Amino acid sequence: MDDKQLAKLVKKLSGQSNKPKRPPKSYDSTIDATKQPERPTDEDAQDIFNIMKKREF
């Protein structure tokens, strides 16, 4: 790259970082009503799952 192209690229990229960030989205409170209840963790099932992940098929 020559100096002209490099200067153009630096100018282009330096303008991108100055953009203001969006505020975080606020979600509807009704989403919690549709969420499935959390299941208690089953230690035996977790152990079996970890063993199966290590196996090669």
C-alpha positions in Angstrom: 0.0 0.0 0.0 1.2 3.4 -0.7 0.9 6.3 1.7 -2.2 7.7 -0.1 -4.2 4.5 0.3 -3.1 4.1 3.8 -4.1 7.6 4.8 -7.5 7.1 3.1 -8.0 3.8 5.0 -7.0 5.4 8.4 -9.5 8.2 7.8 -12.3 5.8 6.9 -11.7 3.6 9.9 -11.2 6.4 12.4 -14.7 7.7 11.7 -16.3 4.4 12.4 -15.1 4.2 16.0 -16.8 7.5 16.9 -20.3 6.3 16.2 -22.5 6.4 19.3 -23.5 3.0 20.7 -27.2 2.0 20.7 -29.0 1.9 24.0 -29.7 -1.6 25.2 -33.0 -3.1 24.0 -35.7 -3.2 26.6 -37.7 -6.4 26.3 -41.3 -7.0 27.1 -42.1 -8.3 30.6 -44.5 -10.9 29.1 -41.5 -12.9 27.8 -40.9 -14.2 31.4 -44.4 -15.6 31.3 -43.7 -17.7 28.3 -40.3 -18.9 29.5 -40.1 -22.6 30.5 -39.5 -23.2 34.2 -35.9 -24.2 35.0 -35.4 -27.9 35.7 -33.3 -29.0 38.6 -29.9 -30.3 37.5 -29.7 -34.1 37.5 -26.1 -35.0 38.5 -26.4 -38.6 37.1 -27.6 -37.3 33.7 -24.8 -34.7 33.6 -22.2 -37.4 34.3 -23.6 -39.6 31.6 -23.7 -36.7 29.2 -20.0 -35.8 29.9 -19.0 -39.5 29.4 -20.9 -39.6 26.1 -19.2 -36.4 24.9 -15.8 -38.0 25.4 -16.6 -41.2 23.4 -15.7 -41.5 19.8 -18.2 -43.1 17.4 
